[in-house]
Amino acid sequence: MSNLLEVKGLKTHFHMHGYTVRAVDGVDFELGEGETVGIVGESGCGKSQTAMSIMRLVPDPPGRIEAGEVLLRGKNLLKVSEAEMRKIRGDHISMIFQEPMTSLNPVFTVGYQISEVLMLHRDMTKGDALAESARLLDLVGISDPGERVKEYPFQLSGGLRQRVMIAIAMACEPDVMIADEPTTALDVTIQAQILRLMADLKHRTGTSIMFITHDLAVIASFSDRVMVMYAGVAVEQASVREIFKKPLHPYTQGLLGSIPVLGEVKKEADGTRRLLKAIPGTLPDHRNFPKGCRFAPRCTKVMAKCLEAEPALVHIEEGHQIRCFLYGDDVQETLTGGTS
């Protein structure tokens, strides 16, 4: 499978008053043609900022993309002009934002907001764009699309607003679609409908999807490969089958171990009920990461070396990478005290 999108050494930092927040601190991954890559991790691990960096939507100031490459079909999106990037957004790479109510403009109809994309990137007339907007709403499963195009976001339910966001993202049939937690705050029935819709659109158009979520059940059902992020870096990457069958990194194991199983009651040897597993501690301060491995303060398998040096991302086998000294002695190049 050829790579459509390649992210290499991506670093995005936020320079605040007197300190720097290292939100994304050296991320590498690829997205193949027609592939879905799931990005998972706790809130604050850098998932959304990775997506915003790829789209070049990081607010500057205070944010700045410090280093790295984002290659879309070989073109580095971090080097193109802002005018060219505006043409690329929506046409070749699009994004479904996390909260549709704040992402949709409340003073314009949904038809106008979809039409705007088509008029800008497809040079359609206003009438043709509105007709195409109705077709797209029908495509994403919204009933009576001819009337819905005249409605405002506040007149729609959360599920319908999210479908409108998908219609906007798919309007120009982009090569890459980034979905930033598109099922958050939706009930499980609507979640399932949205996931089926995205899978169907992917099958019909061949669009590659970068799917960001904290829900491992969604990852299992929707993704081909998984990248697990922690404190601004990727700690494990593998196929979805490998991640769930043979998770290697202690953080990945902790995430999977914390999933409740309906109807399952586990007991200790003395007969007492075992509590749901949880990863101890909290995410480190992004202003000053601990020396060594960033997960070491929370890791149950920590070694002396983990407290002194930061492990590099190493290849375990074909398609499986991990950042942990349990599986290799490679050390990341930059090691300076409390930063890495």
N, C-alpha and C positions, 0 to 999 in steps of 0.2 A: 504494500500500500504506500503510495507516494504521499509525502507530507504537504498539506495545504498551508498550514500555519506552523511556524517555528518560533518559539520564544527562547531566547538565550541570555542568561545572566541579567535578567530584568531586575532593576532596583528602583524603587520609588520611595522617596523620603519626604516628610513634611517638616519644614523648618519653622518652628514656632519661636516664641520669645524666650531665648536663652537655652533652647534644647532642640533636638532633632528626633522625630519619631520615624523609625525605619519600618514602614508598613510592609513593603515588599523588599526583600534583601538578598536577591540572587536566585530567581526562579527560572528553571529550564523545563520545557516540555514541548511536545509536538501534537498536532492534530491532523489526522489523515483525511483523505478524500472520503466523504460520506460517513465519517466516524463520529461517535459521541464520546467525549471525554468528560467524566464527572470530576469535579473538584470539591473536596470535602474537608471539613475541619471545624473547630470551634469558632464561635463568633470572635472576631478580632484577629484571626490568623492570617489575613491578607487576601482572602478569596476575591472579594469585590474590588479591592484596589488593584489586583492583578488585571481584572476585566476592564476597569476604568483606564488603566495604563495602556492596555492594548488598543482601546478606542481613542486614546489620547484625550480623555475627558477629565483628567486630574486637575483640580483647580490650582492655578499658579498665579500668585502665591496662595497658600503656603506650600503646596505640593510641587514636587519636581521629579521628573524621571531622570535619575542620576546616571544610569548606565544600562547597557544591554541592547538587544536587537529584537524587533518583532517583525518577522519576515512573512509576508502574505504572498504566496507564489513567487518567493525570492525577492520581493520588494520590501525594503526596510521602512515600515510605517513611521518610525521615529525620526526619519531623515527627510520625509516629504514635507512640503509647505502646508500651512494650515488650509489654504484654498484647495489644494489637492486632497487633503485629508477629508474635507467636507464632502467631496465627491465620492470618496471611498466609503464613508459612513452611510449606511442605508442601502447603497448599491452593491458593494462587495462584502461588507461586514456590518452586521446590525446587532442590536442588543434589546433584550426584554428586561426592563428594569424591575427592581424588587417590589415596589409598591405602585400599582397602576394609578391610584387616586392622586398621588403627588407627581407622577410622571406625565399624566395627561393634563393638558391645559383646560382649566374649568370654564373658560369663557368662549371656547370654540367647540363646535359640534364634532363628534367623532368622525363624521364623514369628511369634514374639512381637514382634520388632522391626518387622516390617511391620504387624502387627495394631495396634500402639501408634498408628501414624499414622492408621489407619482409625477406631479408637475415639475418638481426639481430634478429628479433623476431620469424620468422617461419622457420629458418634454410633452406631456399630455395637455390637452385643453382642459379647462375647468369642468366642462360637462362630461368629457370622456373619463377624467380622473374620478369624478363622483360616481359614475356608473361602475367603474372598476373597483371603487371602494365598497360599493354594495356587493359586488361579486366576491370580494375578499371576506367580507363579513359572513356571507353565506358559506364560504369555504371553511371558515373556522367554527361553523356550527351555530351561528346566531340567526334565530328565526326572524322573519319579516325584515330582511336587511334594508329594503327600500325605505322603510320608516325609521329604522335604527340610525341610519346615517344622519338624520336630522336631529338626533338627540344629543344631549350634553352628558359628560361623564357622570355627573351626580344622579342622573336618571337611571343609571345602570347598576346592577349588582356587582359585587366583587369579582365573581366568576366571569361575567360579561365584560367587565373592564379589562380583565386579564386577556380575554380573547381578542379584544380590540388591540391591545399591546402586541399580541402575536401577529395580528393582521398587519400592523404597521411594520413590524420587523420583517415579515415575509413579503411585503409589497413588491419589492424588486427582485425577489428570489436570490438573496445574497449567497455568496460562497460559504460564509461562516456566520452562524447565529450564536450569540452569547446570551444564555438565559441565567439571570441572576436571581436565584431562589424564586422562580415564577409561581410556585405553589404555596408559598408562605401565606399564612392567615386565611387560607381557603379550607373548607371542610373536606374530609377524605373523599367524598363522592365527587366533588368538583375537581379535586386534585387528580383523581383517576381520569376524569374527562380531559383535563388539560394535557396530561401526559400522553394519552391516546391520540389527541389531536396533534401534538408535536411529533410523535412517532410517525403518524400518517403523513404529515407534511414533509418530514425528512425523507420518507420512502418515495413520495411523489416527485420531490424536487432535487434530491441528492445533496441537500445542504448539510454541511458538517456542523455539529453542535458542541459548544463548550457549556456544560451544565453545572452551575454552582448551587450547592445545597449543603445543609447540615443533616439531612435525612438520609441515612444509609439504606433504608428500605427503597427509597426512590432511586438511589444509585444502582442498587442491585437489579432493579427491573428495567432501567432505562439506558444505562451506559455500557460502552464497550471496554473502555479502560478507565482507571481511577488514578487521580493524583491526590495524595493526602498532604495537606499543608499544616504547618505548625510554626507560629512565631515568624511569619514572613518568608519561610523556605519550604520546599517540598521535601518531606521526609521519607515518602515511599511512593513509587509508581509501578503499576502492574495492570494486567487485565482484570476485569471485574471478577472473573472466576478465581484467579489467584489471590486477590485481596480477601475474598470471603472464605476461600478454602484454606489458604496458607498465609495468613498475615504475618509478617516478620518483625516490623518495627513495634516496639513496646507501646507507642502511642496509637498505632493502628489497632493493635490488640486491645488496648483500653477502650477505644471507641466502639469496637464490635462487642466487647464484653459488657458494655453499659446499655445495650439494647434490651428492653424488656420483652419477654416472650409470653404471649397470651396463654393463660392456663397452666404455665409451667411454675411449679413450686419446688425450689431447691432447699435442701436441708443440710446442716452441718452434721458431723459424726455423732454429736450428742443429741441430735433430734431437733435442735432449735432451727428456726427458719432462717435461711441465709438471705441477707439483704442484697438489693441490686448493687452490682459492682459500680464503682465510680472512680474516675481518675483523680488522685489526690492533688491538692494545690490548685493554683490558678496560672493563667498565662503569664509569662515574664513581662517586665516593663520594657516596652519597645524603645524607650529612650536609652536604655542601658542594659543590653542583654547580659546574662551571666557568662562568666568565662567558661569556655568549653561547650559541650552540647547544650542546646537551649532547652531540651526536655529533661536534662539530668536531674534538676531539683524535684521532679515529679515521677521519675522513673523508678520502677521496682527492681530493675536489673542494672542499676548504675554501677560503674566501675571507677577506679581511681583516675584512669585515663580520660573518662568522660568529663571530669571536672577541670581538666587542663587544656584540652584541645577540642576543636570542633570537627566532627567527622565530615568527610566529603561524600557526595552522592556517588555510590559505586554500583556497578552492574553485577547482579547476582546470577542472572541467567537471561536468556532472550526476553526482552520486554519488561524485566523486573529490576527496578533500581531501589536502593535504600540508603539512607543516611544514618548509619549506626555502626559503632565499633564492634558490635557482636558479630558482624559479617564482613569486616575488613578493617585494615589499619590505616587507610588513606586519610590524610588530614587536609582540611581546607586550607588554602594558601594563606589567607590573611588572618592572623591571630595576634591581637593586640589587647591584652588585658581584658577589660569588661566588654569589649566589642569583638566582632568577628567578621 
